[in-house]
Amino acid sequence: MNTYHHGNLKEELIECACKLCERDGYTKLSIRSLAKESGVSQTAPYRHFETKECVYAAVATKGFKKLNELVFFDNSQKIKKKELVSNARKYIEFGLKNANTYDLMFGTAVGNFADYPSLLIAANQTYDNMRDSFANLADDAEEVISFKCITLWSMLHGLVGIIRKVNVVGDDYDDNHGPISSANIIANNLDEHLDKVVSGLISN
């Protein structure tokens, strides 16, 4: 085992934690497993992370930053509806491709985000970007814009979960029973569905 200190051990530990989280799920991520995977002593990570929740918070922060980079709205100009639809799809794709990290970001493994300022800022930026895009797209009052943003975010979050279930079930379902059939139709026509949802939010 290598017990020497790397150039930027904290960043290397965070990158390793992100890989472990996505590979094995955050429930199997611990300071001990992080040390082992990183090739450092068992005590080295404790210099940067006091608890397992601190590791979770660091991974979640990275997740929100990556999501923001992917679903970034240039709010210096008025965006078009098709751009909002495209970014909504990117949001869903992020949740599908990074399922374990996504679960950590939006789950309860990290208690109060306010205890982790960097995480709180990164998480809030995701909302702010989406909210600002609506503010540029629709001429509505502040309260209405906030409502529309939360409504869209809730729908996207729900679709991530629904499509993940569809992908797990595959073709092993009865078309005449349950919601999977309808969910499968949405998953196969995602752009059309998102366009209708966004159009409805803008016009109402």
N, C-alpha and C positions, 0 to 999 in steps of 0.2 A: 504494500500500500504506500502511495506517495503521501507524505505528511508535510511536504513543504508548502509554503504559501505561494499562490499564483499572483500574477500581476494585479488583477482586480478580482479577488476571491468572491466578494459579495455578488458581483454581476455574473460570474461563472456559476455560482451556486444557484442564482435565480434562473439562469438559462437551463441548468440541469434540472431544477425543480419543475420548470415548465414542460420539459420533455418527459419527465417521470409522470407528471399529472396526466398528460395526454395519452401516454402509453398505458398506464396502469390504473388511472383514476385517482382522484385526490384522496380518497379514503385510505389508499395504500401509501400515500406520501407522508413521510415522517423525517425528522431531523436525522435519525439513524440511517434510513435508506438514502437520504440525500448525501450524507457523508460517504457512505459506501460507494455510491454511484459516481461521486465526484473524485474519489481517490484521495480524500483527506482524512485526517484524524477525526474521531467521533466528537471531539470537543471543538474543532475548528468552526463548524457552522454556528455554534452558540455565541460566537463573538459578533455575529450579525443578526441572528434570529433567536430571541429569548424563548419563544414557544412555537409549536407547530402552527398555530393560527397566524403567526407572523410570516411564516413561509407561505401559507395559503394566501395571505393578503398580497404578498409580493407577486405571486403567480396571477392572481386576479387583476392586479394593477397592470401587469404586462398584457393580459388578455384584453382589457378595456382599451389600452393604447393601440394594440393591433387592430381592434375593431374600429377605432376612430380613424386609423390610417386607411382602412379599407372603405369605410362608409363616411368619407369626409365630404362635407358640403362646402363649396366655395361660396360663402355668404356675402362676398363683396358684390356679387351680381345676382339679379333675380333669376332663380333657377326655373326650369321647365318641369312640367309634370312627369315627363318621361325620365328625367334625371332622378326625381324622387322615387319613381317606381324601380329604376335600376339600382339605386342604393338600398331600397327595401329588399330587393332580391339578394344583394351582396350581404346584407345583414343575416338573412336566413341561411345563405351558403356558409357564412362564418360559423353559425351555430351548429350546422350539420357537420362541417369538416373538423371542428374543434369541440366536439361534444363534451368531453370531460372537463376541459377548461371552462366552457360555457356554463356547465352545471355548477362549477365552483364560483364563477362570477355572479350568478343569480340565485345561488342557494343560500343556506344559512350557516355554512361552515365558518364563515367570517361573520362575527356578530355585528358590532357597530362599526360601520365604515368610518365614522368620525374619529375612531381611535387610530386610523391609518390615513393621514392627510393626503398622501400621494394617491391612494386608492380612491378616496372620496373625490378628489379632483378629476381623476381619469373617468370615473363612473359618471359624474355630473356632466363632463364634457360630451359624453355620448348623447345624453338627453338634450343638452344645449344645442348641439349641432342639428339634431332632428327638429327641435323647436324653432330654431332660427330659419331652417329651410321652409317651414310652414309660414313663418312670418313674412318671408319674401315671396311666397307663392300665393297666399290668400290674404285679402284685406279684411282681417277680422280683429276683434278686440282681444286684448291680452288674455283674458280668461278663456275665450273661445280657442285661441291658438294653443294654449296649454292643454285644454281638453282634447283637441284633435291630436296633439302630439302623443299624449298618454294613450289615447284610443289606438293609434297606429302602432305604438310600441307594444301594447298588450296583444294586438292581433299578430304582430310579427313573432313575439315570444311564444304565443300559442301555436303558430304554424310550425315553428321549429320543433316543438314537442310532437305535434301531430304527424309531421312528415317523417320524423325519426321513427315513430311507431309504424307508419306505413312501410318504411324501408325494412323494419324488422319482420313484419308480418309477411311482406312480399305478396305472392299470389295465393297464399294459404288462407283465404277468407271467403265467406259466402256473400256474394253480391247483394243478396236480398235481406241481409240482416246486419244491423249495427252501422256505425258511422264510417268504417274503414273505406267502403266503396266511394262515398262522397269525398273523403279525405284524399283518396287516390286520384280522383278526378282533378282536385285542386293541385296536387303535387305535380301532375302531368301537364297542367295548364297554369303554371304559377304566375307568369307575366300577365296573362289575361285577368286572373283573379286579383292580383295586386293593383292593376290599372283600375279595375272597377272599385276597389276599396278606396284607393287614393282619390279617385274622381268623386266618389260620394262624400268623402270627408271635406274636400275642397269646396264643393257646391253647397253643402248643408251648413 
